[in-house]
Amino acid sequence: MVKVALLVRLEAKPGKENDVEQFLLSGLPLVEAEPATTAWFGIRLGPSTFGIFDAFPDESGRQAHLGGKVAAALMAKAGELFSSPPSIEKVDVLAAKLPGS
């Protein structure tokens, strides 16, 4: 069961929307290697607004993800791709339906 999550909001620089989309697609193989990342979604909220929602069974899983390859890549590309720094919110999961649950 997942108990904690991250909600990340990303605003693409003008003309960088396709690059942000490709960046999110490239993140999937990285999080597939993270055993404590139970669910991960790269999402598009609008023409230039993107996001990431990921969920974890506990705080140690969330911290492992924050110290992982996707987070490092996100911060490395932030100045190039985003008009403002990524907004990263730690959230609690109140209810969830996942495969196998």
Stockholm file with secondary structure:
# STOCKHOLM 1.0

chainA/1-101         MVKVALLVRLEAKPGKENDVEQFLLSGLPLVEAEPATTAWFGIRLGPSTFGIFDAFPDESGRQAHLGGKVAAALMAKAGELFSSPPSIEKVDVLAAKLPGS
#=GR chainA/1-101 SS CCCEEEEEEEEBCTTCHHHHHHHHHHHHHHHHTCTTCCEEEEEECSSSEEEEEEEESSHHHHHHHHTSHHHHHHHHHHHHHBSSCCEEEEEECSCCCCTTC
#=GC SS_cons         CCCEEEEEEEEBCTTCHHHHHHHHHHHHHHHHTCTTCCEEEEEECSSSEEEEEEEESSHHHHHHHHTSHHHHHHHHHHHHHBSSCCEEEEEECSCCCCTTC
//
